């Protein structure tokens, strides 16, 4: 396992500023879109339960949610259809402006906002060589490839579609297949995505993969639960003096991240580690920008700004559930996510202890990697607030990973034979 080293403390680095008034590049051509029902039929993700929580007036506050292991809805899929659409009506005042048109927002409306935001991100996110991700202000700039979900009618050929995107077969992933259509995931730019989809004349549809759909079902509830949360202990290892509870809690908490197909199967582990460092550096940069944007003008005077990186966005600007305009801060679930970032990676401490103590471990074939939040052979956390023991740090890390263009999916682990492992551990200290 290789450790990721925190680059510098926030008090000594040049802070970054993102211009909130950035011009969004929106293409005049919009490919055939996925409805919410269509997308849910293709992929199962945390989106389903998240829409439930956004449309639920009784959702707990951020603080309450971090103390509850609520999984009542994560194992059941709610599907938007004509018959049940009325059940998805959002009762929250945040999503229903009674003073304007009187329109009642549904889960489909939230989905449409998420898709629109995802297209805007795909149209504007770019990277210059050796630099961080930024938002472009020019429509002739080359944007970075991001994962797309593409579905074709049954008469189309998988290899023909992949070749149309100038990809090799191994750079695409088949995610579903039926007698009516098949769907795949591959990475492409928004310009190429539109051109290829339009060239098939309606028999092909596609959409940039929304960030929250990369998070596997139950992951957020899991990492916020008491049973999964990283115990805070300044002792490096469990000793014979530890009590039973400490021993039960002493297992490695791991976030498992899958690469997009075009990055999968890197030949050398060193190549994988370089990509992981790029991902984590991007996340930390966007987190620092998010913190800087939230402080008052007087506080900002204490820090210098690197003008060369002025277009780096904050995590809150790119994560769909904190960026969509329909769901305002009055909605409890949207407020929950804003509080997660505010008290997590976009806080003053920017979860620096979490990043400095986590380890990276390549998985078999280098198709994915593990972020070990509390490695057994690693150093203990020096303080709670900026460590992985703070659930806001872990939840904001999961969300931040989902927005990155190199990431296909994110999930949390839980030992299958946890009870047996604990029994063995306790026996070893007898």
C-alpha positions as CSV (number, residue, x, y, z in Angstrom):
1,X,0.0,0.0,0.0
2,X,1.3,3.4,-0.9
3,X,0.5,6.5,1.2
4,X,-0.8,9.7,-0.2
5,X,1.1,12.7,1.2
6,X,-0.8,16.0,2.0
7,X,0.9,18.5,-0.2
8,X,1.1,21.5,2.2
9,X,-0.9,22.9,5.0
10,X,-3.6,25.4,3.9
11,X,-1.9,28.2,5.8
12,X,1.1,28.1,3.5
13,X,-0.2,27.3,0.1
14,X,-1.5,29.8,-2.5
15,X,-5.3,29.6,-2.4
16,X,-7.4,29.3,-5.4
17,X,-10.3,31.4,-6.6
18,X,-13.1,30.3,-8.9
19,X,-15.1,32.9,-10.7
20,X,-18.7,32.2,-10.0
21,X,-19.8,34.2,-13.0
22,X,-18.1,31.8,-15.4
23,X,-19.8,31.6,-18.8
24,X,-21.4,28.3,-19.5
25,X,-21.0,26.8,-22.9
26,X,-24.3,25.3,-24.0
27,X,-24.6,23.6,-27.4
28,X,-27.6,24.4,-29.5
29,X,-27.9,20.7,-30.4
30,X,-29.4,18.4,-27.7
31,X,-29.3,14.6,-28.3
32,X,-32.2,12.4,-27.6
33,X,-32.4,12.3,-23.8
34,X,-33.0,9.6,-21.2
35,X,-36.1,9.9,-19.1
36,X,-35.7,9.1,-15.4
37,X,-37.6,5.8,-15.9
38,X,-35.3,4.9,-18.9
39,X,-32.2,5.6,-16.8
40,X,-33.4,3.7,-13.8
41,X,-34.0,0.7,-16.1
42,X,-30.4,0.8,-17.2
43,X,-28.5,1.4,-14.0
44,X,-29.2,0.9,-10.4
45,X,-27.5,3.6,-8.2
46,X,-27.9,5.8,-5.2
47,X,-30.0,8.2,-7.3
48,X,-33.2,6.3,-6.5
49,X,-33.0,6.7,-2.8
50,X,-31.6,10.2,-3.1
51,X,-34.6,11.4,-5.1
52,X,-36.8,9.9,-2.4
53,X,-35.0,11.9,0.3
54,X,-35.1,15.1,-1.7
55,X,-38.9,14.7,-2.2
56,X,-39.5,13.7,1.4
57,X,-40.6,16.6,3.7
58,X,-39.5,14.6,6.8
59,X,-35.9,14.0,5.9
60,X,-33.6,14.5,8.9
61,X,-31.2,17.4,9.2
62,X,-27.5,16.9,8.3
63,X,-26.5,16.4,12.0
64,X,-29.3,14.0,12.6
65,X,-28.6,12.1,9.4
66,X,-25.0,11.5,10.4
67,X,-26.2,9.7,13.6
68,X,-28.7,7.5,12.0
69,X,-28.1,4.3,10.0
70,X,-31.2,4.7,7.8
71,X,-31.5,2.0,5.1
72,X,-35.2,1.7,4.8
73,X,-35.3,2.8,1.2
74,X,-31.9,1.9,-0.3
75,X,-32.9,-1.7,-1.0
76,X,-36.0,-0.8,-2.9
77,X,-36.2,1.0,-6.2
78,X,-38.7,3.7,-6.9
79,X,-39.5,4.1,-10.5
80,X,-41.1,7.1,-12.1
81,X,-44.1,6.3,-14.3
82,X,-47.4,7.7,-15.3
83,X,-49.2,5.7,-12.6
84,X,-47.0,6.7,-9.6
85,X,-45.9,10.2,-10.7
86,X,-48.3,11.9,-8.3
87,X,-46.6,10.1,-5.4
88,X,-43.3,11.8,-6.4
89,X,-44.7,15.3,-6.0
90,X,-42.3,17.4,-4.0
91,X,-44.0,18.9,-1.0
92,X,-41.0,20.9,0.1
93,X,-41.4,24.7,-0.4
94,X,-37.9,24.7,-1.8
95,X,-39.0,23.0,-4.9
96,X,-42.4,24.6,-5.3
97,X,-42.5,28.3,-5.9
98,X,-46.1,29.2,-5.1
99,X,-45.6,32.8,-6.0
100,X,-44.7,32.1,-9.7
101,X,-46.2,29.6,-12.1
102,X,-47.6,27.2,-9.5
103,X,-45.7,24.3,-11.1
104,X,-45.3,21.3,-8.9
105,X,-41.9,19.7,-9.3
106,X,-41.6,15.9,-9.5
107,X,-38.7,13.5,-9.4
108,X,-38.6,13.8,-13.2
109,X,-38.1,17.5,-12.9
110,X,-35.2,17.1,-10.5
111,X,-33.7,14.5,-12.9
112,X,-34.0,17.0,-15.8
113,X,-32.1,19.6,-13.7
114,X,-29.4,17.0,-12.9
115,X,-29.0,16.1,-16.6
116,X,-28.9,19.7,-17.6
117,X,-26.2,20.4,-15.0
118,X,-24.2,17.3,-16.2
119,X,-24.3,18.5,-19.8
120,X,-23.0,22.0,-18.6
121,X,-20.2,20.3,-16.7
122,X,-19.2,18.2,-19.7
123,X,-19.3,21.3,-22.0
124,X,-17.0,23.3,-19.7
125,X,-14.6,21.1,-17.8
126,X,-11.0,21.0,-19.1
127,X,-7.5,20.3,-18.1
128,X,-4.3,21.9,-19.4
129,X,-1.2,19.7,-19.2
130,X,0.1,19.4,-15.7
131,X,-2.6,21.5,-14.2
132,X,-5.9,21.0,-12.3
133,X,-9.4,20.7,-13.6
134,X,-10.9,24.0,-14.6
135,X,-14.1,25.4,-16.1
136,X,-13.5,26.9,-19.5
137,X,-15.0,30.2,-20.7
138,X,-14.5,29.6,-24.4
139,X,-16.5,27.4,-26.6
140,X,-13.5,26.4,-28.7
141,X,-11.6,24.9,-25.8
142,X,-11.1,21.2,-25.8
143,X,-12.9,19.7,-22.8
144,X,-11.9,16.5,-21.0
145,X,-13.6,13.2,-21.9
146,X,-16.2,12.1,-19.3
147,X,-18.2,8.9,-19.0
148,X,-21.3,8.7,-21.1
149,X,-24.2,6.2,-20.9
150,X,-25.1,5.3,-24.5
151,X,-28.0,3.0,-25.5
152,X,-28.7,1.7,-29.0
153,X,-31.6,-0.1,-30.5
154,X,-31.3,-3.9,-30.9
155,X,-30.4,-3.8,-34.6
156,X,-27.3,-1.8,-34.0
157,X,-23.9,-3.4,-33.5
158,X,-21.9,-2.9,-30.3
159,X,-18.6,-2.7,-32.0
160,X,-19.9,-0.2,-34.6
161,X,-21.1,2.1,-31.9
162,X,-17.8,1.9,-30.1
163,X,-15.9,2.5,-33.3
164,X,-18.0,5.6,-34.0
165,X,-16.6,7.1,-30.9
166,X,-13.0,6.2,-32.0
167,X,-12.7,3.8,-29.2
168,X,-11.4,0.2,-28.9
169,X,-13.7,-2.5,-27.7
170,X,-11.9,-2.7,-24.3
171,X,-12.5,1.0,-23.8
172,X,-16.3,0.5,-23.5
173,X,-18.3,-1.4,-20.9
174,X,-21.6,-3.2,-21.6
175,X,-23.9,-2.4,-18.7
176,X,-27.3,-3.8,-19.9
177,X,-28.8,-5.8,-22.8
178,X,-32.3,-6.8,-23.7
179,X,-34.3,-7.7,-26.8
180,X,-35.1,-4.1,-27.4
181,X,-31.8,-2.3,-26.7
182,X,-28.3,-2.5,-25.2
183,X,-26.4,0.1,-23.2
184,X,-22.8,0.8,-22.7
185,X,-20.5,3.2,-20.9
186,X,-17.5,4.9,-22.5
187,X,-15.7,8.2,-22.1
188,X,-15.9,11.0,-24.7
189,X,-16.1,14.7,-25.0
190,X,-19.4,16.4,-25.1
191,X,-18.9,17.6,-28.7
192,X,-18.1,14.1,-29.9
193,X,-20.9,12.7,-27.9
194,X,-23.5,14.9,-29.5
195,X,-22.0,14.3,-33.0
196,X,-22.1,10.5,-32.8
197,X,-25.5,10.3,-31.1
198,X,-27.0,12.6,-33.7
199,X,-25.4,10.7,-36.6
200,X,-27.5,7.6,-35.7
201,X,-30.7,9.4,-36.5
202,X,-32.7,8.6,-33.3
203,X,-31.6,4.9,-32.9
204,X,-29.0,5.9,-30.4
205,X,-29.4,8.0,-27.3
206,X,-26.9,9.0,-24.6
207,X,-26.2,11.3,-21.6
208,X,-23.2,12.2,-19.6
209,X,-23.1,10.0,-16.5
210,X,-24.5,12.1,-13.6
211,X,-22.2,12.2,-10.6
212,X,-24.6,10.7,-8.1
213,X,-25.4,7.8,-10.3
214,X,-21.7,6.7,-9.8
215,X,-22.3,6.1,-6.1
216,X,-23.4,2.6,-5.4
217,X,-26.7,2.0,-3.5
218,X,-26.5,2.3,0.2
219,X,-23.0,3.8,0.2
220,X,-23.8,7.2,1.8
221,X,-26.0,5.6,4.5
222,X,-23.3,3.1,5.2
223,X,-20.4,5.6,5.6
224,X,-22.6,7.8,7.9
225,X,-23.7,4.9,10.1
226,X,-22.2,4.3,13.5
227,X,-21.2,0.8,12.6
228,X,-19.1,1.9,9.6
229,X,-17.7,5.2,10.8
230,X,-14.0,5.3,11.5
231,X,-13.3,5.1,15.2
232,X,-11.2,8.0,16.5
233,X,-8.2,6.7,18.4
234,X,-4.7,8.2,18.8
235,X,-3.4,4.7,19.4
236,X,-1.9,3.2,16.3
237,X,-2.8,-0.5,17.0
238,X,-5.1,-2.5,19.1
239,X,-3.4,-3.8,22.2
240,X,-4.2,-6.4,24.8
241,X,-5.4,-3.6,27.1
242,X,-8.1,-2.6,24.5
243,X,-11.6,-3.4,25.4
244,X,-13.9,-5.6,23.3
245,X,-15.6,-2.6,21.6
246,X,-12.2,-1.2,20.4
247,X,-11.3,-4.6,18.9
248,X,-14.7,-5.0,17.2
249,X,-14.2,-1.6,15.6
250,X,-10.7,-2.3,14.5
251,X,-11.0,-3.1,10.9
252,X,-10.0,-1.1,7.8
253,X,-12.7,1.2,6.4
254,X,-12.2,1.2,2.6
255,X,-13.7,3.3,-0.3
256,X,-13.5,1.2,-3.5
257,X,-13.2,3.3,-6.7
258,X,-13.6,1.9,-10.3
259,X,-11.9,3.7,-13.2
260,X,-13.7,4.5,-16.4
261,X,-13.2,1.8,-19.0
262,X,-10.5,3.7,-21.0
263,X,-8.3,3.9,-17.9
264,X,-8.9,0.4,-16.7
265,X,-6.2,-2.3,-16.8
266,X,-3.1,-0.1,-16.5
267,X,0.0,-2.2,-17.0
268,X,1.9,-0.8,-14.0
269,X,0.8,-0.1,-10.5
270,X,2.9,3.1,-10.7
271,X,0.7,4.4,-13.5
272,X,-2.4,3.7,-11.4
273,X,-0.9,5.6,-8.4
274,X,-0.1,8.6,-10.7
275,X,-3.8,8.8,-11.8
276,X,-5.0,8.4,-8.2
277,X,-2.8,11.3,-7.1
278,X,-4.2,13.4,-9.9
279,X,-7.7,12.6,-8.7
280,X,-7.0,13.4,-5.1
281,X,-5.1,16.6,-6.0
282,X,-8.1,17.8,-8.1
283,X,-10.4,17.1,-5.2
284,X,-8.3,18.9,-2.7
285,X,-7.9,21.9,-5.1
286,X,-11.7,22.1,-5.5
287,X,-12.2,21.7,-1.8
288,X,-9.8,24.6,-1.0
289,X,-11.7,26.8,-3.6
290,X,-15.0,25.9,-1.9
291,X,-13.7,27.0,1.5
292,X,-12.2,30.2,0.1
293,X,-15.5,31.1,-1.6
294,X,-17.4,30.8,1.7
295,X,-15.3,33.0,3.9
296,X,-16.0,36.7,4.2
297,X,-14.1,39.4,2.3
298,X,-12.1,40.5,5.4
299,X,-10.8,36.9,5.9
300,X,-9.9,36.6,2.2
301,X,-7.4,39.5,2.6
302,X,-5.2,37.2,4.7
303,X,-4.6,34.9,1.8
304,X,-2.9,35.2,-1.6
305,X,-4.6,34.0,-4.7
306,X,-2.9,32.0,-7.5
307,X,-4.3,33.8,-10.6
308,X,-3.1,31.1,-12.9
309,X,-5.7,28.7,-11.4
310,X,-8.6,31.2,-11.1
311,X,-11.0,29.0,-13.1
312,X,-10.9,26.0,-10.8
313,X,-14.5,25.3,-9.6
314,X,-15.5,24.4,-6.1
315,X,-16.9,20.9,-5.3
316,X,-20.2,22.5,-4.5
317,X,-20.3,24.0,-8.0
318,X,-19.7,20.8,-9.8
319,X,-21.6,18.3,-7.6
320,X,-25.1,18.1,-9.1
321,X,-27.2,18.1,-5.8
322,X,-25.5,21.3,-4.5
323,X,-25.4,23.0,-7.9
324,X,-28.9,22.5,-9.3
325,X,-31.0,25.7,-9.0
326,X,-34.4,24.1,-8.6
327,X,-33.7,22.7,-5.2
328,X,-32.8,25.6,-3.0
329,X,-31.3,25.7,0.5
330,X,-34.8,25.3,2.0
331,X,-34.9,21.7,1.0
332,X,-33.5,19.6,3.9
333,X,-31.7,17.0,1.8
334,X,-30.0,19.7,-0.4
335,X,-29.1,21.6,2.8
336,X,-27.7,18.3,4.2
337,X,-25.3,18.0,1.2
338,X,-24.2,21.6,1.5
339,X,-23.5,21.1,5.2
340,X,-21.5,18.0,4.4
341,X,-19.2,20.0,2.1
342,X,-19.1,22.9,4.5
343,X,-18.0,20.7,7.4
344,X,-16.0,18.3,5.2
345,X,-13.6,18.9,2.3
346,X,-14.7,22.5,1.9
347,X,-14.1,23.5,5.5
348,X,-11.1,25.4,6.8
349,X,-9.3,22.1,7.8
350,X,-10.1,20.6,4.3
351,X,-10.0,17.2,5.9
352,X,-6.2,17.4,5.8
353,X,-5.7,14.6,8.3
354,X,-7.9,12.2,6.3
355,X,-5.8,12.8,3.2
356,X,-2.5,12.6,5.0
357,X,-3.3,9.3,6.6
358,X,-5.1,7.3,4.0
359,X,-3.4,4.7,1.9
360,X,-4.0,3.7,-1.7
361,X,-4.1,0.0,-2.7
362,X,-4.4,-1.2,-6.3
363,X,-6.9,-3.9,-6.9
364,X,-6.4,-6.9,-9.2
365,X,-5.8,-6.0,-12.8
366,X,-5.5,-2.2,-12.0
367,X,-9.1,-1.7,-13.0
368,X,-9.9,0.0,-9.6
369,X,-8.3,1.0,-6.4
370,X,-9.0,1.1,-2.6
371,X,-8.7,4.2,-0.4
372,X,-8.0,2.8,3.0
373,X,-9.1,5.4,5.5
374,X,-7.7,3.9,8.6
375,X,-4.8,1.6,7.5
376,X,-3.7,-0.9,10.3
377,X,-0.1,-0.1,9.7
378,X,-0.5,3.6,9.2
379,X,-0.1,6.5,11.6
380,X,-3.1,7.4,13.9
381,X,-5.1,10.6,13.3
382,X,-3.8,13.5,15.3
383,X,-7.2,15.2,15.7
384,X,-10.8,14.4,15.0
385,X,-12.3,17.2,12.9
386,X,-10.1,16.9,9.8
387,X,-9.8,13.1,10.0
388,X,-11.8,10.2,8.5
389,X,-13.5,9.9,11.8
390,X,-15.5,13.0,10.9
391,X,-18.4,11.6,8.8
392,X,-18.6,14.8,6.8
393,X,-15.1,14.2,5.5
394,X,-15.9,10.7,4.3
395,X,-19.3,11.6,2.8
396,X,-17.8,14.6,1.0
397,X,-14.9,12.4,-0.3
398,X,-17.4,10.0,-1.8
399,X,-19.3,12.8,-3.4
400,X,-16.1,14.4,-4.7
401,X,-14.9,11.1,-6.2
402,X,-18.2,10.9,-8.1
403,X,-17.7,14.2,-9.8
404,X,-14.3,13.3,-11.2
405,X,-14.2,12.4,-14.9
406,X,-11.8,9.5,-14.3
407,X,-14.2,7.7,-11.9
408,X,-16.9,5.3,-12.9
409,X,-18.2,4.1,-9.6
410,X,-17.7,4.5,-5.8
411,X,-18.7,2.2,-3.0
412,X,-17.9,1.5,0.6
413,X,-16.7,-1.9,1.9
414,X,-18.0,-3.9,4.9
415,X,-16.3,-7.2,5.9
416,X,-18.4,-10.1,4.8
417,X,-17.2,-12.2,7.7
418,X,-16.7,-9.3,10.1
419,X,-18.0,-11.3,13.1
420,X,-15.5,-14.2,12.4
421,X,-12.6,-11.7,12.0
422,X,-13.5,-10.1,15.3
423,X,-13.7,-13.5,17.0
424,X,-10.2,-14.3,15.7
425,X,-8.9,-10.9,16.8
426,X,-10.2,-11.3,20.3
427,X,-8.8,-14.9,20.5
428,X,-5.4,-13.7,19.5
429,X,-5.3,-11.4,22.6
430,X,-6.2,-14.1,25.1
